[in-house]
Amino acid sequence: MTDLAERVRAAVGRVADPELRRPLSELDMVRGVTAEGGDVRVQIALTIVGCPAADRIESDVRRAAESVPGVDAVALEIGVMTPAERQALTERLRGGAARVMPFGPDSLTRVVAVTSGKGGVGKSTVTANLAVALAQRGLKVGLVDADVHGFSIPALLGLARGGEIAQPTQLDDLMLPPVAHGGKAISIGMFLQRGQGGRLGAVAWRGPMLHRTVQQFLTDVYFGDLDVLLLDMPPGTGDVAISVGQLLPHAEVLVVTTPQAAASDVAARSGLVARQTGQRVIGVVENMTAMTLPDGTTLDLFGSGGGAEVARTLSEGQDIEVPVLAAIPLSPALRIAADAGEPVVVAAPSDPAASAIAGLAAAIASQPRGLTGRRLPVAPS
């Protein structure tokens, strides 16, 4: 191989697959590079036929090759991995282990389940925006839409546009989740077929199916190395909450409530039930708090004090008090952004609600992690 071809291969190898977020050289996707004078030919193997990231990979590879001094023209040959190559890649991504849930007690990924006692308190909107706000801080974030019956994460993240919902890429028995605003997300809505009238079918599953779905999202979806995995939990303390407690007993819990007593009373129960499985409640978010009107007055549509009451209830008998980590005001911008499929922390970052969510992300990112009982990937020399 000529010196130019070697330099081009190195440059192309540093290009990251947008779904796997690893360099092409690590994924064995660079099949060959040849050079004649300043004319360079690069051969790339995509993971599957119809890879949704094909255009992005092709443009990034071309740009990387053209940036190498001495290159006059670049010709790309795009192929597809053989079944054997794909199987070898899948095994490498799994770390040699088959169908093992990577977010167990020994994982260094921080798992945060966002819960609420009842529906309609804005839990999913908070979760989606929190995921994006954490990604904006440079963290690697994954999001599991565990609200199987009432999924809304794809729409909130802009993964449902033009009547179509982005789908994960199937890599043998692994699923590569779509990427939105720097984070990866998976939802049952990505797998449902549209019926009469173009509407997605309803999910009418009971406990065993719900457990299997959550387990598969945690086991067969390849998120890669994550700093934080968020779970958008369904409201209440039903089957999914029990399953997550069994699968992720070490998870941290963030409780979302509105200020009114009817919501806060039930929200506290979700935190208490999570604690019974060994999960740790890290804080409370009070959503839909008072908003400031143009004339300077405030509107307490849902009253006040609910978040503090939930925090007080969950702090009883604990060595460490449960804090109210954020108070997110009612916000037209938040509602408009949610309907448009663009998180408010992106669409209107100066909005009071967006600022409150950014503060929530900062508070969570700055909290110390509990590593008691976890095996760290280090060994004495």
Residue pairs with C-beta under 8 A, 6 or more apart in sequence:
1 9
1 33
1 34
2 35
4 35
4 38
4 40
4 68
4 70
4 71
5 33
5 34
5 35
5 40
6 33
7 68
7 69
7 70
8 33
8 35
8 40
8 42
8 65
8 68
8 71
9 30
9 33
11 64
11 65
11 67
11 68
12 24
12 25
12 30
12 33
12 42
12 44
12 61
12 64
12 65
13 23
13 24
13 25
13 30
14 23
14 24
14 25
14 64
15 23
15 24
15 57
15 60
15 61
15 64
16 22
16 23
16 24
16 60
17 23
17 24
17 27
17 29
17 47
17 53
17 57
18 53
18 56
18 57
18 179
19 52
19 53
19 169
19 176
19 179
20 27
20 47
20 93
20 176
20 222
20 224
21 140
21 224
22 224
24 30
24 44
24 57
24 61
27 47
27 89
28 45
28 85
28 88
28 89
29 44
29 45
29 46
29 47
29 81
30 42
30 43
30 44
30 45
31 43
31 44
31 45
31 77
31 79
32 41
32 42
32 43
33 40
33 41
33 42
33 43
34 40
34 41
35 41
35 71
37 72
38 70
38 71
38 72
38 73
39 72
39 73
39 75
40 65
40 68
40 71
40 73
40 74
40 75
41 74
41 75
41 76
41 77
42 61
42 65
42 74
42 75
42 76
42 77
43 76
43 77
43 79
44 57
44 58
44 61
44 76
44 77
44 78
44 79
45 79
45 80
45 81
45 85
46 54
46 57
46 78
46 79
46 80
46 81
47 80
47 81
47 86
47 89
47 169
47 171
48 80
48 81
48 86
48 169
48 170
48 171
49 80
51 57
51 80
51 169
52 169
53 169
54 78
58 76
58 78
61 76
62 74
62 76
65 71
65 74
66 74
81 89
86 171
86 172
87 172
89 171
90 171
90 172
90 173
90 174
91 98
93 171
93 174
93 222
94 100
94 174
94 222
99 173
99 219
99 220
100 219
101 215
101 218
101 219
101 247
102 109
102 218
102 219
102 223
103 109
103 111
103 218
103 229
103 248
104 250
105 249
105 250
105 373
105 374
106 374
106 375
107 374
108 374
108 376
108 377
109 142
109 225
109 226
109 227
109 228
109 229
110 227
110 228
110 229
110 252
110 369
111 228
111 229
111 231
111 248
111 250
111 251
111 252
112 228
112 229
112 230
112 231
112 251
112 252
112 253
112 254
112 282
112 364
113 146
113 230
113 231
113 233
113 244
113 248
113 251
113 252
113 253
113 254
113 274
113 279
114 123
114 126
114 127
114 130
114 230
114 231
114 232
114 233
114 253
114 254
114 256
115 123
115 233
115 235
115 241
115 253
115 254
115 255
115 256
115 267
115 270
115 271
115 274
116 123
116 233
116 235
116 255
116 256
116 257
116 263
116 267
116 270
117 235
117 236
117 237
117 255
117 257
117 263
117 264
117 265
117 266
117 267
117 268
117 269
117 270
118 235
118 236
118 262
118 263
118 266
118 267
119 150
119 235
121 235
121 256
121 257
121 258
121 263
121 267
121 287
121 288
122 256
122 258
122 287
122 288
122 328
123 232
123 233
123 235
123 256
123 287
124 145
124 147
124 150
124 152
124 153
124 156
124 232
125 156
125 287
125 334
125 338
126 256
126 285
126 287
126 328
126 357
126 360
127 143
127 153
127 230
127 232
128 143
128 153
128 156
128 157
128 232
128 338
128 343
129 156
129 334
129 343
129 344
129 345
129 354
129 357
130 230
130 357
130 360
130 361
130 364
131 141
131 143
131 157
131 181
131 183
131 185
131 230
132 157
132 180
132 181
132 182
132 183
132 343
132 345
132 346
133 343
133 345
133 357
133 358
133 360
133 361
134 141
134 183
134 227
134 228
134 230
134 361
134 364
134 365
135 141
135 181
135 182
135 183
136 182
136 345
136 358
136 361
137 361
137 362
137 365
139 227
139 228
139 365
140 224
140 225
140 226
140 227
140 228
141 182
141 183
141 184
141 226
141 227
141 228
141 229
141 230
142 177
142 183
142 184
142 185
142 186
142 223
142 226
142 228
142 229
142 230
143 153
143 157
143 183
143 184
143 185
143 186
143 229
143 230
143 231
143 232
144 185
144 186
144 187
144 214
144 217
144 218
144 221
144 229
144 230
144 231
144 232
145 151
145 152
145 153
145 154
145 185
145 186
145 187
145 188
145 189
145 232
146 214
146 217
146 231
146 232
146 233
146 234
146 240
146 244
147 153
147 232
147 233
147 234
147 235
147 240
148 188
148 203
148 205
148 210
148 213
148 214
148 234
148 240
149 202
149 203
149 205
149 234
150 234
150 235
151 187
151 188
151 189
151 203
152 189
153 159
153 185
153 187
153 189
153 232
154 160
154 165
154 166
154 185
154 187
154 189
154 190
155 189
155 338
155 341
156 338
156 341
156 343
157 180
157 181
157 183
157 185
157 341
157 343
158 180
158 181
158 340
158 341
158 342
159 165
159 166
159 178
159 180
159 185
159 190
159 341
160 166
160 189
160 341
161 341
163 194
163 198
165 187
165 189
165 190
165 200
166 178
166 180
166 190
167 178
167 190
167 191
168 175
168 176
168 177
168 178
168 186
168 190
168 221
169 175
169 176
170 176
171 222
173 220
174 220
174 221
174 222
175 186
175 220
175 221
175 222
176 221
176 222
177 184
177 185
177 186
177 221
177 222
177 223
178 184
178 185
178 190
181 343
181 346
184 223
184 224
186 217
186 221
188 203
188 213
189 200
192 200
192 201
192 203
193 200
193 201
194 200
194 201
195 201
205 213
206 239
207 239
207 243
210 239
210 240
210 243
211 239
211 240
211 243
214 240
214 243
214 244
214 247
215 243
215 247
218 247
218 248
223 229
228 364
231 244
231 248
231 251
233 240
233 241
233 244
233 270
234 240
234 241
235 270
236 266
236 270
237 269
237 270
237 273
241 270
241 273
241 274
242 277
244 251
245 273
245 274
245 276
245 277
245 278
245 279
246 277
248 279
249 277
249 278
249 279
250 278
250 279
251 274
251 279
251 280
252 279
252 280
252 281
252 282
253 270
253 271
253 274
253 275
253 279
253 280
253 281
253 282
254 281
254 282
254 283
254 284
254 285
254 325
254 364
255 267
255 268
255 270
255 271
255 281
255 283
255 284
255 285
255 310
255 314
256 267
256 284
256 285
256 287
257 263
257 264
257 267
257 284
257 285
257 286
257 287
257 306
257 307
257 310
258 264
258 286
258 287
258 288
258 302
258 306
259 286
259 288
259 289
259 290
259 300
259 302
259 303
259 304
259 305
259 306
259 307
260 302
260 303
260 306
261 303
261 306
261 309
263 302
263 306
264 305
264 306
264 307
264 309
264 310
267 284
267 306
267 310
268 309
268 310
268 313
268 314
271 281
271 284
271 310
271 313
271 314
271 322
272 313
272 314
274 281
275 281
275 314
280 370
281 314
281 322
282 322
282 325
282 364
282 367
283 311
283 322
283 323
283 324
283 325
283 363
283 364
284 307
284 310
284 311
284 314
284 322
284 323
284 324
284 325
285 307
285 324
285 325
285 326
285 327
285 328
285 360
286 306
286 307
286 308
286 310
286 324
286 326
286 327
286 328
287 328
288 301
288 302
288 328
288 329
288 330
289 300
289 302
289 304
289 307
289 327
289 328
289 329
289 330
290 298
290 299
290 300
290 301
290 304
290 329
290 330
291 298
291 299
291 301
291 329
291 330
291 331
291 352
292 298
292 329
292 352
293 299
299 330
301 330
307 324
307 327
308 324
311 321
311 322
311 323
311 324
314 322
315 321
315 322
325 360
325 363
325 364
326 356
326 357
326 359
326 360
326 363
327 356
328 334
328 353
328 356
328 357
328 360
329 352
329 353
329 356
330 353
331 344
331 351
331 352
331 353
331 354
333 344
333 347
333 348
333 351
333 353
333 354
334 344
334 351
334 353
334 354
336 347
337 343
337 344
337 346
337 347
337 348
338 344
340 347
344 351
344 353
344 354
344 357
345 354
345 357
345 358
348 354
349 355
349 358
